[in-house]
């Protein structure tokens, strides 16, 4: 069993930055591909960013490319989402997810159905 705990959300103004963290339990964190998703009120959950288990490959939604950056720290069992130049449309609950299936070093899962474990989410609100 893997537990994921997100932190770092909050209320900020447009143009500000936030860094979300996702702490994972379990000894095999380093073998999991990790992803961030978000869900705004009245909308479906959408992909934001993901990183392969090796950290060698990342993928981003077009809406966040150039503004968000995903990274991971194996020693701390933590994955991060650095969010810069935040916009009001980034307002959502952000979820961390783990894909515990064996995959290649470059594989980056982009669909929510590919992930096996989810955190409880952290709220990000961007005011205009």
C-alpha positions as CSV (number, residue, x, y, z in Angstrom):
1,X,0.0,0.0,0.0
2,X,1.2,3.5,-0.9
3,X,0.1,6.6,0.9
4,X,0.4,10.0,-0.8
5,X,0.2,13.3,1.1
6,X,0.1,16.6,-0.7
7,X,1.0,20.0,0.8
8,X,1.8,23.5,-0.3
9,X,-1.5,24.7,-1.6
10,X,-3.0,28.1,-0.7
11,X,-4.4,31.4,-1.8
12,X,-2.2,33.5,-4.0
13,X,-2.5,36.3,-6.5
14,X,-2.1,36.0,-10.3
15,X,1.5,36.0,-11.2
16,X,2.7,34.5,-7.9
17,X,4.4,31.1,-7.5
18,X,3.7,28.0,-5.4
19,X,5.5,24.8,-4.9
20,X,3.4,21.7,-4.1
21,X,4.9,18.7,-2.5
22,X,3.7,15.1,-2.4
23,X,5.3,12.8,0.2
24,X,5.0,9.1,-0.5
25,X,5.2,6.2,1.9
26,X,6.7,2.9,0.9
27,X,10.2,1.6,0.0
28,X,9.5,1.4,-3.7
29,X,8.8,5.1,-4.4
30,X,11.8,5.3,-6.6
31,X,10.2,2.8,-9.0
32,X,6.9,4.7,-9.4
33,X,6.1,7.1,-12.1
34,X,4.4,10.1,-10.5
35,X,1.9,12.6,-11.7
36,X,-0.1,15.7,-10.8
37,X,-3.7,16.2,-11.8
38,X,-6.2,18.9,-10.9
39,X,-9.9,19.3,-10.7
40,X,-11.7,22.7,-10.8
41,X,-15.3,23.0,-9.6
42,X,-17.8,21.6,-12.1
43,X,-15.0,20.2,-14.3
44,X,-13.4,16.8,-14.8
45,X,-10.1,15.9,-13.4
46,X,-7.3,16.8,-15.8
47,X,-3.7,15.9,-16.3
48,X,-1.1,18.6,-15.3
49,X,2.3,17.0,-15.3
50,X,4.1,13.6,-14.8
51,X,7.6,12.3,-14.4
52,X,9.0,8.8,-15.1
53,X,10.3,6.7,-12.3
54,X,13.9,7.4,-13.3
55,X,13.2,11.2,-13.5
56,X,14.6,11.2,-17.0
57,X,11.3,12.1,-18.7
58,X,8.6,14.6,-18.0
59,X,5.4,15.6,-19.6
60,X,3.1,18.6,-19.2
61,X,-0.3,19.7,-20.2
62,X,-0.2,22.4,-22.8
63,X,-1.9,24.8,-20.5
64,X,1.0,24.7,-18.0
65,X,4.0,24.3,-20.2
66,X,6.7,26.8,-19.6
67,X,5.1,27.7,-16.2
68,X,5.1,24.5,-14.2
69,X,7.9,22.1,-13.5
70,X,7.7,18.6,-12.0
71,X,10.7,17.0,-10.1
72,X,11.3,14.3,-7.7
73,X,13.7,13.6,-4.8
74,X,14.2,9.9,-4.2
75,X,16.0,10.4,-0.9
76,X,12.9,12.2,0.5
77,X,10.3,10.1,-1.3
78,X,8.8,13.3,-2.5
79,X,7.6,14.7,-5.8
80,X,7.3,18.4,-6.4
81,X,5.3,20.7,-8.6
82,X,6.8,24.2,-9.0
83,X,4.1,26.5,-10.3
84,X,5.1,29.9,-11.6
85,X,3.1,32.7,-13.2
86,X,-0.1,31.4,-11.8
87,X,-3.3,32.3,-13.4
88,X,-6.9,32.4,-12.0
89,X,-7.7,29.4,-14.3
90,X,-5.1,27.4,-12.4
91,X,-7.5,27.4,-9.4
92,X,-8.3,23.8,-8.6
93,X,-7.7,21.0,-6.2
94,X,-4.4,19.4,-7.1
95,X,-3.9,15.7,-6.7
96,X,-0.7,13.6,-6.6
97,X,-0.8,10.1,-8.1
98,X,1.5,7.2,-8.3
99,X,1.8,4.5,-11.0
100,X,3.2,1.4,-9.3
101,X,3.4,-0.7,-12.4
102,X,6.7,-1.7,-13.9
103,X,7.6,0.6,-16.8
104,X,10.5,1.8,-18.8
105,X,12.8,4.6,-17.6
106,X,11.2,7.0,-20.1
107,X,7.6,6.2,-19.7
108,X,5.4,9.0,-18.4
109,X,1.7,8.0,-17.8
110,X,-0.7,10.7,-18.9
111,X,-4.1,9.2,-18.1
112,X,-5.7,9.1,-14.7
113,X,-6.7,5.5,-15.3
114,X,-3.0,4.5,-15.4
115,X,-2.4,5.6,-11.8
116,X,-2.8,3.2,-8.9
117,X,-2.7,5.5,-5.8
118,X,-4.0,9.0,-5.2
119,X,-3.5,11.6,-2.5
120,X,-6.3,13.5,-0.8
121,X,-5.6,16.7,-2.7
122,X,-4.5,20.3,-1.9
123,X,-6.4,23.4,-2.8
124,X,-4.8,26.1,-5.0
125,X,-6.7,29.3,-5.4
126,X,-5.4,32.1,-7.6
127,X,-7.1,35.5,-7.4
128,X,-7.1,38.0,-10.2
